[in-house]
Amino acid sequence: MKNVILEIKQITSSETLPIRHKVMWPNEPIEYVKLPNDENARHFGLFVNGEASSIISLFIENSEAQFRKFATLIEFQRLGYGAILLKSIIDLIQKEGTRRLWCNARVEKSKFYERFNLKSTDEKFIKGGIEYVIMEKKIVDIRI
Ligand SMILES: CC(C)(COP(=O)(O)OP(=O)(O)OC[C@H]1O[C@@H](n2cnc3c(N)ncnc32)[C@H](O)[C@@H]1OP(=O)(O)O)[C@@H](O)C(=O)NCCC(=O)NCCS
């Protein structure tokens, strides 16, 4: 098996845009994937041999963290990279003392998030023809 070098790095919001666009909304203009409060969020990328392959953005408010725009380039999907990135974000916010992690999950992805102990709430909605459910995980404070 070939050696693969994986790195997780904080990136700028503009660095997330090409992957967000390609993976999530390729038929919309790139402006569509920008979020109004992107500048206040932290963005992370998983790099495979130096190439950004998976991204996630973290918005923290009142000690609660929402992750948004989680995406892996199609050619890198189903290789476990998304799971590695999400797990590292969960570890990070746990260390920082965040009380709750939540996301608007595409319903078709809810099984994936359940593996990280996120639970579906009763809040569901449809946007852009896609069905979403709010999923959450209460974080136990592990700081000493
Ligand atoms: C959701 C998303 C970010 C996951 O990224 P990923 O890098 O493919 O994630 P993983 O490889 O860790 O896991 C994805 C799937 O591959 C499977 N998988 C992981 N490693 C695998 C392997 N070695 N062999 C086969 N399957 C594997 C996982 O079990 C998981 O299965 P599922 O699709 O049934 O849930 C990606 O599918 C994506 O970008 N989707 C489009 C955008 C999107 O829907 N974003 C989420 C909005 S809520």
The ligand as an SDF file (V2000), in Angstrom:
LIG
                    3D

 48 50  0  0  0  0  0  0  0  0999 V2000
  -20.6820   13.5380    4.0420 C   0  0  0  0  0  0  0  0  0  0  0  0
  -19.2700   13.4770    3.4760 C   0  0  0  0  0  0  0  0  0  0  0  0
  -18.5460   14.7680    3.8610 C   0  0  0  0  0  0  0  0  0  0  0  0
  -18.5440   12.2710    4.0610 C   0  0  0  0  0  0  0  0  0  0  0  0
  -17.1840   12.3380    3.6290 O   0  0  0  0  0  0  0  0  0  0  0  0
  -16.3130   11.0520    3.3180 P   0  0  0  0  0  0  0  0  0  0  0  0
  -14.9100   11.5100    3.2770 O   0  0  0  0  0  0  0  0  0  0  0  0
  -16.8610   10.3220    2.1440 O   0  0  0  0  0  0  0  0  0  0  0  0
  -16.5700   10.2260    4.6650 O   0  0  0  0  0  0  0  0  0  0  0  0
  -16.0690    8.7640    5.0380 P   0  0  0  0  0  0  0  0  0  0  0  0
  -15.2770    8.1700    3.9370 O   0  0  0  0  0  0  0  0  0  0  0  0
  -15.4280    8.8880    6.3550 O   0  0  0  0  0  0  0  0  0  0  0  0
  -17.4120    7.9850    5.2190 O   0  0  0  0  0  0  0  0  0  0  0  0
  -18.4100    8.0330    4.1900 C   0  0  0  0  0  0  0  0  0  0  0  0
  -18.9320    6.6710    3.9010 C   0  0  0  0  0  0  0  0  0  0  0  0
  -17.8900    5.8460    3.4240 O   0  0  0  0  0  0  0  0  0  0  0  0
  -17.8460    4.6600    4.2030 C   0  0  0  0  0  0  0  0  0  0  0  0
  -16.4430    4.2600    4.2740 N   0  0  0  0  0  0  0  0  0  0  0  0
  -15.4970    4.8250    5.0210 C   0  0  0  0  0  0  0  0  0  0  0  0
  -14.3250    4.1760    4.8250 N   0  0  0  0  0  0  0  0  0  0  0  0
  -14.5890    3.1980    3.9280 C   0  0  0  0  0  0  0  0  0  0  0  0
  -13.8050    2.2160    3.3060 C   0  0  0  0  0  0  0  0  0  0  0  0
  -12.5090    2.0690    3.6050 N   0  0  0  0  0  0  0  0  0  0  0  0
  -14.3940    1.4090    2.4080 N   0  0  0  0  0  0  0  0  0  0  0  0
  -15.6880    1.5480    2.1130 C   0  0  0  0  0  0  0  0  0  0  0  0
  -16.4960    2.4590    2.6620 N   0  0  0  0  0  0  0  0  0  0  0  0
  -15.9530    3.2750    3.5620 C   0  0  0  0  0  0  0  0  0  0  0  0
  -18.3880    5.0600    5.5240 C   0  0  0  0  0  0  0  0  0  0  0  0
  -18.8810    3.9420    6.2260 O   0  0  0  0  0  0  0  0  0  0  0  0
  -19.4950    5.9770    5.1090 C   0  0  0  0  0  0  0  0  0  0  0  0
  -20.6060    5.2320    4.6930 O   0  0  0  0  0  0  0  0  0  0  0  0
  -22.0480    5.8800    4.4080 P   0  0  0  0  0  0  0  0  0  0  0  0
  -21.9210    6.6650    3.1190 O   0  0  0  0  0  0  0  0  0  0  0  0
  -22.9310    4.7240    4.2950 O   0  0  0  0  0  0  0  0  0  0  0  0
  -22.3520    6.8040    5.5540 O   0  0  0  0  0  0  0  0  0  0  0  0
  -19.2740   13.2750    1.9380 C   0  0  0  0  0  0  0  0  0  0  0  0
  -20.0960   12.1610    1.6240 O   0  0  0  0  0  0  0  0  0  0  0  0
  -19.7560   14.4800    1.1560 C   0  0  0  0  0  0  0  0  0  0  0  0
  -18.9920   15.4060    0.8920 O   0  0  0  0  0  0  0  0  0  0  0  0
  -21.0450   14.4770    0.7480 N   0  0  0  0  0  0  0  0  0  0  0  0
  -21.6150   15.5410   -0.0390 C   0  0  0  0  0  0  0  0  0  0  0  0
  -21.8420   16.7620    0.7970 C   0  0  0  0  0  0  0  0  0  0  0  0
  -22.6960   16.4540    1.9970 C   0  0  0  0  0  0  0  0  0  0  0  0
  -23.6920   15.7510    1.8890 O   0  0  0  0  0  0  0  0  0  0  0  0
  -22.2740   16.9870    3.1370 N   0  0  0  0  0  0  0  0  0  0  0  0
  -22.9270   16.7340    4.3830 C   0  0  0  0  0  0  0  0  0  0  0  0
  -24.1160   17.6050    4.5160 C   0  0  0  0  0  0  0  0  0  0  0  0
  -24.9790   17.1320    5.9830 S   0  0  0  0  0  0  0  0  0  0  0  0
  1  2  1  0
  2  3  1  0
  2  4  1  0
  2 36  1  0
  4  5  1  0
  5  6  1  0
  6  7  2  0
  6  8  1  0
  6  9  1  0
  9 10  1  0
 10 11  2  0
 10 12  1  0
 10 13  1  0
 13 14  1  0
 14 15  1  0
 15 16  1  0
 15 30  1  0
 16 17  1  0
 17 18  1  0
 17 28  1  0
 18 19  1  0
 18 27  1  0
 19 20  2  0
 20 21  1  0
 21 22  1  0
 21 27  2  0
 22 23  1  0
 22 24  2  0
 24 25  1  0
 25 26  2  0
 26 27  1  0
 28 29  1  0
 28 30  1  0
 30 31  1  0
 31 32  1  0
 32 33  2  0
 32 34  1  0
 32 35  1  0
 36 37  1  0
 36 38  1  0
 38 39  2  0
 38 40  1  0
 40 41  1  0
 41 42  1  0
 42 43  1  0
 43 44  2  0
 43 45  1  0
 45 46  1  0
 46 47  1  0
 47 48  1  0
M  END
$$$$
